[in-house]
């Protein structure tokens, strides 16, 4: 007979001996699982632990996330962050009823471990399950984890009882009826513990601008964004500003460990039961909320770049290049940087005439003329000059180009070391994709002045200078357009990735892609190309320095991180044109009449096609060489494995775009723009 045990939550860890078998239920959260062995149960508001027969299953509450596709990536990050040894990447699995899940086999401390991250359809919460066991008991442990179910048949985890009688106040405490979405809403105060166990209240920072960063150690995008937050805080931390990272984490020890290892030297507090996250209505991670010095919510969809711009503005040092008629508005100034991008991203030997300037430069090794500066600067110049002539050219042109001409001016920070995460030569190599991507934006917003000077033309509008490889640049004058968020009504939902939210909708009005429509989107497309190409160019570095399975795993990871941006931004451009054709035909006709823009687009598309095909050949050669040395290497669906290490290849994302871009209307737009196809090479 199966005995069902319903547990009462006391808010502290309280052991209970369960003498019956089979089904254990965490009543408050409506989570159930089954076991063939008798287990002790420990539970609190935010943790559910079962232990017995050599098996320990620990389930912790996390809050919601943007979509279920993030589960596998977040689980990989969780495993990496907390020292689990894994043999591959997390994979999506089908669970009971309404559960979405990702599963990963691992080891830690001599024990076998099953890691599972799961969520229900409403995505209001998700959970991490760690099941550790001796290998001899694997079948029992797998059966326990496989049996996890949430609520009753078709029920959601977040039932009315979870939020108190009125459905608004959180029963865990800290909930609020305050409307934090209204105009001039006051940010609710809260008190949480920092890494030293000291209580920290939001109200203690009154008089300072505050950026609340809601995150978790289990959240892949959150962890990836830490270097950017560090750069932001190093610039802005002070008497008038504080960054407060609020971790929704069930494990305090692991949270403290990551803060120390990542050097997160700003205010960090932990929200283990998610009460403050609920209080602020956090639905996905990371979420950042900007709060004014008088405690009012300025922006519920902020980020470090928007906060940087706000702080620069209130400090009175923001220079808007578009304020005076003589200044170029083609390059937005974010925090004094040349880049008109707010993301950290991501050669071609083609030749041709150009209406801009930019003399042809030979391919191959460059003569390094940058031999002074910091150690990191000198290392970057040296590596690019040897391994990526195109990357060197982009940085060299951006750093040395004039900033003023004919009443037009641009200003910005050309310190590319801000995009390097770490201090070693290998850190520079791993960051080179980002460095070249960001400096390519600087090129786009600065080189137009050099082009106009050399042609003797007077600045009379908005321009972008697109780098097209082999020293070729195309100067493009903007025609009338509209913000990219308008295409949301025609863009297919199945093609919406996190970059869509960043660059298209809802996006931020300060984004270059929003401000300049197809011109800003092409700027992104060719910046992602330049960065990805630079990562590809470092083949010889790995051949010379680290010709091992681990080295080649790192090499392809640097490429895989950004190559699929090719079809993302190409689709944004094509759907922008589709919307223009349907809703704003005059804009559509002007863009189709802009030969400089169409040339730059076609050239960039051609460059991407060649790069992807070249990478496929290079990857095949790497595989064959390693296999000839007895090293296991293969591609399995969404993952590429080198020995015991694997990396996601994003083939599912790329192939989804390939299929989506077969739409007849989009093919017609591509043909009208002179593109070889709406899609790209097969993966």
TAZIVEN-V494069 format. One record per residue. N is the residue number from 1. RES is the residue in one letter. PHI is phi in whole degrees, 0 to 359 (999 if undefined). OMEGA is omega as a letter, one per 40 degrees, with the letter a starting at -180 (* if undefined). NEAR is the number of other C-alpha atoms within 8 Angstrom. Layout:
N|RES|PHI|OMEGA|NEAR  N|RES|PHI|OMEGA|NEAR
This chain:
1|X|999|a|2  2|X|278|i|7  3|X|254|i|8  4|X|264|a|10  5|X|248|i|8  6|X|260|a|8  7|X|260|i|7  8|X|263|a|6  9|X|274|a|10  10|X|253|i|8  11|X|87|i|7  12|X|229|i|8  13|X|287|a|8  14|X|231|a|8  15|X|288|i|8  16|X|224|i|7  17|X|274|a|7  18|X|258|a|10  19|X|270|i|5  20|X|278|a|8  21|X|233|i|13  22|X|81|a|13  23|X|253|i|12  24|X|240|a|11  25|X|233|i|12  26|X|269|a|12  27|X|300|a|10  28|X|298|a|7  29|X|262|i|10  30|X|61|i|11  31|X|258|i|12  32|X|232|i|13  33|X|210|a|13  34|X|241|i|11  35|X|217|i|12  36|X|267|i|7  37|X|238|i|8  38|X|289|a|12  39|X|225|i|11  40|X|274|a|11  41|X|240|i|12  42|X|239|a|12  43|X|216|i|15  44|X|217|i|12  45|X|299|a|10  46|X|230|i|10  47|X|214|a|12  48|X|224|a|12  49|X|237|i|11  50|X|239|a|11  51|X|215|i|11  52|X|169|i|10  53|X|61|a|7  54|X|81|a|8  55|X|246|i|12  56|X|231|i|12  57|X|244|a|11  58|X|239|i|11  59|X|246|i|11  60|X|238|i|11  61|X|277|i|14  62|X|240|i|12  63|X|265|a|14  64|X|286|i|12  65|X|220|a|13  66|X|299|i|9  67|X|202|a|7  68|X|290|i|9  69|X|293|a|6  70|X|280|a|10  71|X|301|a|13  72|X|296|i|15  73|X|296|i|11  74|X|293|i|12  75|X|292|i|18  76|X|301|i|12  77|X|296|i|13  78|X|302|a|12  79|X|297|a|12  80|X|295|a|9  81|X|296|a|10  82|X|249|i|7  83|X|75|i|7  84|X|284|i|10  85|X|268|a|9  86|X|235|a|11  87|X|254|a|9  88|X|191|i|10  89|X|259|i|12  90|X|298|a|11  91|X|235|i|8  92|X|289|i|10  93|X|228|i|8  94|X|268|a|7  95|X|246|a|11  96|X|291|i|8  97|X|53|a|7  98|X|262|a|11  99|X|265|i|13  100|X|260|a|13  101|X|210|i|14  102|X|234|a|14  103|X|230|a|14  104|X|212|i|14  105|X|270|a|10  106|X|209|i|12  107|X|223|i|11  108|X|199|i|10  109|X|58|i|4  110|X|81|i|5  111|X|253|i|10  112|X|284|a|13  113|X|221|i|12  114|X|253|i|14  115|X|252|i|14  116|X|223|i|13  117|X|250|a|14  118|X|219|a|12  119|X|209|i|12  120|X|258|a|14  121|X|300|a|8  122|X|284|i|6  123|X|63|a|13  124|X|292|i|10  125|X|219|i|14  126|X|218|a|14  127|X|221|i|12  128|X|244|i|12  129|X|242|i|12  130|X|246|i|12  131|X|241|i|13  132|X|252|a|12  133|X|191|i|13  134|X|288|a|10  135|X|303|a|7  136|X|295|a|5  137|X|250|a|10  138|X|303|a|10  139|X|300|i|7  140|X|290|a|9  141|X|297|i|12  142|X|297|i|9  143|X|295|i|10  144|X|297|a|11  145|X|295|i|11  146|X|295|a|7  147|X|274|a|10  148|X|303|i|12  149|X|222|a|11  150|X|237|i|14  151|X|63|i|12  152|X|273|a|6  153|X|297|i|5  154|X|75|a|7  155|X|283|i|8  156|X|269|i|11  157|X|292|a|11  158|X|272|i|8  159|X|269|a|7  160|X|305|a|8  161|X|299|a|7  162|X|289|a|11  163|X|245|i|12  164|X|86|a|11  165|X|297|a|8  166|X|268|i|6  167|X|75|a|10  168|X|243|a|10  169|X|286|a|13  170|X|282|a|15  171|X|295|a|8  172|X|279|a|8  173|X|98|i|7  174|X|87|i|10  175|X|291|a|13  176|X|208|i|9  177|X|271|a|6  178|X|299|i|5  179|X|279|a|6  180|X|269|i|10  181|X|259|a|6  182|X|284|i|6  183|X|296|i|4  184|X|59|i|7  185|X|296|i|10  186|X|277|i|8  187|X|288|i|9  188|X|299|i|9  189|X|286|i|7  190|X|206|i|9  191|X|226|i|8  192|X|225|a|10  193|X|271|i|11  194|X|267|a|12  195|X|295|i|9  196|X|264|a|5  197|X|81|a|6  198|X|274|i|7  199|X|287|i|8  200|X|234|i|10  201|X|249|i|10  202|X|300|a|9  203|X|298|i|8  204|X|292|a|6  205|X|258|i|9  206|X|302|a|10  207|X|99|i|8  208|X|248|i|12  209|X|288|a|13  210|X|232|i|13  211|X|251|i|13  212|X|274|a|12  213|X|247|i|12  214|X|272|a|14  215|X|211|i|13  216|X|201|i|12  217|X|295|a|15  218|X|274|a|10  219|X|265|a|15  220|X|303|i|14  221|X|299|i|9  222|X|296|a|12  223|X|294|i|10  224|X|297|a|7  225|X|273|a|8  226|X|301|i|10  227|X|302|i|8  228|X|293|i|10  229|X|296|i|9  230|X|298|i|9  231|X|299|i|9  232|X|298|a|11  233|X|288|i|10  234|X|301|i|7  235|X|279|a|6  236|X|252|a|9  237|X|299|a|10  238|X|171|a|6  239|X|294|a|6  240|X|251|a|9  241|X|209|i|10  242|X|217|i|14  243|X|261|i|12  244|X|239|i|12  245|X|267|a|12  246|X|255|a|12  247|X|269|i|14  248|X|272|a|15  249|X|221|i|16  250|X|275|a|11  251|X|236|a|7  252|X|296|a|9  253|X|298|a|6  254|X|290|i|9  255|X|299|i|12  256|X|298|a|9  257|X|297|a|8  258|X|293|i|10  259|X|301|i|10  260|X|293|a|8  261|X|292|a|6  262|X|271|i|7  263|X|65|a|6  264|X|276|a|9  265|X|268|i|5  266|X|244|a|9  267|X|287|i|9  268|X|236|i|11  269|X|229|a|13  270|X|243|a|14  271|X|242|a|13  272|X|296|a|12  273|X|259|i|11  274|X|74|a|12  275|X|293|i|13  276|X|288|i|10  277|X|300|i|12  278|X|293|i|10  279|X|301|a|12  280|X|265|i|8  281|X|57|i|6  282|X|286|a|12  283|X|250|a|10  284|X|204|a|9  285|X|233|e|14  286|X|285|i|11  287|X|235|i|13  288|X|237|a|12  289|X|237|a|14  290|X|266|a|14  291|X|239|a|15  292|X|287|a|11  293|X|295|i|11  294|X|261|i|9  295|X|84|i|11  296|X|262|i|11  297|X|283|i|14  298|X|269|a|9  299|X|204|i|8  300|X|274|i|10  301|X|234|a|7  302|X|272|i|11  303|X|200|a|9  304|X|296|a|10  305|X|284|i|10  306|X|295|i|9  307|X|296|i|11  308|X|300|i|12  309|X|296|i|11  310|X|297|a|8  311|X|296|i|9  312|X|298|i|11  313|X|295|a|9  314|X|287|i|7  315|X|275|i|7  316|X|79|a|6  317|X|245|a|7  318|X|288|i|10  319|X|252|a|7  320|X|271|a|7  321|X|295|a|14  322|X|261|a|8  323|X|289|a|6  324|X|254|a|6  325|X|298|a|5  326|X|276|a|10  327|X|265|i|12  328|X|285|i|14  329|X|255|a|10  330|X|277|i|9  331|X|229|i|15  332|X|284|a|14  333|X|253|i|14  334|X|261|i|13  335|X|55|i|9  336|X|79|i|10  337|X|275|i|12  338|X|288|a|18  339|X|301|i|16  340|X|257|i|14  341|X|249|i|11  342|X|241|i|8  343|X|240|i|4  344|X|270|a|10  345|X|260|a|10  346|X|266|*|14  347|X|999|a|9  348|X|259|a|8  349|X|256|a|7  350|X|293|i|6  351|X|234|a|7  352|X|164|i|5  353|X|286|i|4  354|X|220|i|9  355|X|280|i|7  356|X|263|i|13  357|X|259|i|13  358|X|99|a|8  359|X|286|i|6  360|X|294|i|8  361|X|236|a|6  362|X|292|i|6  363|X|285|i|9  364|X|98|a|8  365|X|294|i|9  366|X|264|i|9  367|X|280|a|5  368|X|280|i|8  369|X|260|a|4  370|X|255|a|6  371|X|246|i|7  372|X|240|a|6  373|X|108|a|6  374|X|290|i|6  375|X|301|a|6  376|X|291|i|11  377|X|298|a|11  378|X|297|i|12  379|X|297|a|10  380|X|296|i|9  381|X|300|a|12  382|X|298|a|9  383|X|296|i|10  384|X|295|a|11  385|X|296|a|13  386|X|272|a|10  387|X|251|a|12  388|X|218|a|14  389|X|300|a|13  390|X|292|i|14  391|X|297|i|12  392|X|299|a|12  393|X|300|a|9  394|X|300|i|13  395|X|295|a|12  396|X|298|a|8  397|X|296|a|10  398|X|292|a|14  399|X|289|a|7  400|X|264|a|6  401|X|293|i|9  402|X|294|a|9  403|X|250|a|9  404|X|223|i|9  405|X|185|i|9  406|X|55|a|7  407|X|89|i|8  408|X|266|i|11  409|X|209|i|12  410|X|228|i|13  411|X|223|a|11  412|X|171|a|9  413|X|269|i|7  414|X|258|i|10  415|X|281|a|5  416|X|288|a|10  417|X|292|i|8  418|X|296|a|7  419|X|265|a|11  420|X|261|a|13  421|X|264|a|9  422|X|122|a|6  423|X|230|a|8  424|X|275|i|7  425|X|300|a|8  426|X|293|i|6  427|X|298|i|11  428|X|297|a|15  429|X|299|a|9  430|X|291|a|9  431|X|263|a|11  432|X|296|i|12  433|X|302|a|16  434|X|295|a|13  435|X|302|a|13  436|X|291|i|16  437|X|303|a|17  438|X|293|i|16  439|X|289|i|15  440|X|294|i|15  441|X|296|i|15  442|X|299|i|14  443|X|302|a|15  444|X|299|a|14  445|X|267|a|17  446|X|242|a|16  447|X|291|i|14  448|X|298|i|13  449|X|294|i|13  450|X|298|a|11  451|X|297|i|12  452|X|295|i|13  453|X|300|a|9  454|X|292|i|8  455|X|266|i|8  456|X|70|a|6  457|X|261|i|7  458|X|268|i|6  459|X|300|a|10  460|X|219|i|5  461|X|172|i|8  462|X|255|a|9  463|X|229|i|13  464|X|227|i|16  465|X|254|a|15  466|X|265|i|13  467|X|278|a|13  468|X|242|i|14  469|X|97|i|12  470|X|56|i|14  471|X|78|a|13  472|X|271|i|13  473|X|233|i|13  474|X|239|i|14  475|X|273|a|15  476|X|233|i|11  477|X|269|a|10  478|X|284|i|10  479|X|259|i|8  480|X|295|i|6  481|X|206|i|8  482|X|212|a|9  483|X|291|a|10  484|X|293|a|13  485|X|296|i|10  486|X|294|a|8  487|X|283|a|11  488|X|303|a|8  489|X|288|a|5  490|X|244|a|7  491|X|278|a|9  492|X|294|a|6  493|X|298|a|5  494|X|293|i|5  495|X|259|a|10  496|X|275|i|10  497|X|250|i|6  498|X|305|i|6  499|X|291|i|9  500|X|299|i|11  501|X|296|a|11  502|X|283|a|10  503|X|256|a|13  504|X|240|a|15  505|X|208|e|10  506|X|282|i|8  507|X|54|i|12  508|X|236|i|8  509|X|301|a|6  510|X|278|a|8  511|X|293|i|13  512|X|301|i|13  513|X|294|i|16  514|X|286|a|17  515|X|296|a|11  516|X|240|i|14  517|X|53|a|14  518|X|297|i|11  519|X|288|i|11  520|X|291|i|12  521|X|293|i|14  522|X|292|i|11  523|X|303|i|13  524|X|293|a|12  525|X|303|a|13  526|X|277|i|12  527|X|290|i|14  528|X|296|i|15  529|X|297|a|15  530|X|300|i|15  531|X|293|a|17  532|X|295|i|15  533|X|296|i|11  534|X|298|i|14  535|X|298|i|13  536|X|296|a|11  537|X|299|a|9  538|X|278|i|12  539|X|306|a|9  540|X|294|i|8  541|X|298|a|9  542|X|291|i|12  543|X|297|a|8  544|X|276|a|7  545|X|259|a|6  546|X|207|a|10  547|X|277|a|9  548|X|227|i|7  549|X|300|i|10  550|X|295|i|9  551|X|296|a|10  552|X|289|i|13  553|X|298|i|13  554|X|295|a|9  555|X|300|a|13  556|X|290|i|9  557|X|298|i|11  558|X|299|i|13  559|X|278|a|11  560|X|299|a|11  561|X|300|a|9  562|X|225|a|11  563|X|297|a|11  564|X|286|i|11  565|X|299|i|9  566|X|307|a|11  567|X|282|i|12  568|X|299|a|12  569|X|286|i|12  570|X|296|i|10  571|X|294|i|11  572|X|298|i|10  573|X|295|a|11  574|X|294|i|12  575|X|286|i|12  576|X|299|i|12  577|X|292|i|10  578|X|297|i|11  579|X|298|i|12  580|X|299|i|12  581|X|298|a|10  582|X|278|a|7  583|X|248|a|6  584|X|224|a|9  585|X|302|i|9  586|X|295|i|7  587|X|296|i|12  588|X|303|a|11  589|X|295|a|8  590|X|295|i|10  591|X|293|i|9  592|X|295|i|10  593|X|271|a|6  594|X|269|a|9  595|X|297|i|7  596|X|296|i|11  597|X|295|a|11  598|X|297|i|11  599|X|296|a|8  600|X|298|i|11  601|X|295|a|9  602|X|297|a|10  603|X|293|i|9  604|X|296|i|12  605|X|296|i|9  606|X|297|i|8  607|X|299|i|13  608|X|299|a|10  609|X|301|i|10  610|X|296|a|8  611|X|296|a|10  612|X|295|i|10  613|X|294|i|9  614|X|296|a|8  615|X|295|i|9  616|X|301|i|9  617|X|294|a|8  618|X|295|i|8  619|X|299|i|9  620|X|298|i|8  621|X|294|i|8  622|X|297|a|9  623|X|301|a|10  624|X|297|a|8  625|X|295|a|8  626|X|294|i|13  627|X|296|i|10  628|X|293|i|7  629|X|261|i|6  630|X|80|i|6  631|X|262|a|10  632|X|292|i|9  633|X|210|a|11  634|X|196|i|8  635|X|247|a|8  636|X|235|i|7  637|X|59|a|7  638|X|273|a|10  639|X|228|i|12  640|X|243|a|13  641|X|245|i|15  642|X|238|a|14  643|X|61|a|9  644|X|266|a|7  645|X|252|i|11  646|X|227|i|13  647|X|217|i|11  648|X|289|a|10  649|X|255|i|10  650|X|57|i|10  651|X|296|i|9  652|X|295|i|8  653|X|293|a|8  654|X|300|a|11  655|X|291|i|10  656|X|297|i|10  657|X|293|i|13  658|X|304|a|12  659|X|290|a|7  660|X|296|a|8  661|X|280|i|11  662|X|278|i|10  663|X|307|a|7  664|X|300|a|6  665|X|297|a|7  666|X|288|i|13  667|X|298|i|12  668|X|293|i|8  669|X|296|i|11  670|X|300|i|13  671|X|296|i|11  672|X|296|a|8  673|X|272|i|8  674|X|82|i|8  675|X|281|a|10  676|X|296|i|6  677|X|197|i|8  678|X|282|a|14  679|X|263|a|9  680|X|200|a|8  681|X|296|i|7  682|X|297|a|5  683|X|294|*|6
